Amino acid sequence: MYARMDRDRTELQQLSLVARNANDSVIITDRERRIVWVNDAFTRVTGFSFAEAKGTIIADLLTGADQALKAINTIDLAVEAGQPFRGEVQNVTRDGRKIWLDVNLFPIRGADGEPEFFVSIERDVTESRKLAVQMGQARQAAEEGARAKAEFLANMSHEIRTPLNGIIGSMDLLSAELEDAPLSDSIPELLQTMDSSTQGLLRTLNDSLDLSKIDAGKLDLENRPFDLRAAVVDVIALH
């Protein structure tokens, strides 16, 4: 019996050291949610010393004068039912700052199966929540920017395509008008160069619209015939 008592005492001392030096807040409350014991991390996070916290109802201590926070009683409901609780709650520190805590609360039951007291392990997640909000805002801004870029490309393509089609159509009509007229050898070549250039510009416009497809992950590759000699001749003629 003495050996068992000694082992139990040693185990309790070890558990006490772990709880006292843990980085997360460790809080022990009775069935009425009055604070029985807190570790040093609780003081670092909330600003309340052990002497200030002991004997107070934890919900009253950590909600301050904020009636809205006091109305949120999800933990109290779990305690009344003798059930564990896991979730994030907002508290108020001694100097009035609002912080978010990830709470893991569980009951310690006696021989009769009823909760004797509750242990709560809490971690300050205020900064991680701020970071999550910032990342969400950045993602939303990026999505809005991508939509704006796609709309700009579509509008630009439309605005340029309209006069470009007018030029191409006028060149076709001009070629038809001059087909039977006596022309110098340079006129057909100039018309061909103009047609090649406008067709190249039209292809560039179409390609620019593929940027929005790339962003949406819907770009389809196409196999098309390519005449290297014709491309080189067009470049030489243009210059």
Helices and strands as residue ranges (DSSP letters): H 2-21, E 25-29, E 35-38, H 40-46, H 50-53, H 58-61, H 67-71, H 74-81, E 85-92, E 98-109, E 115-124, H 126-177, H 186-215, H 228-238
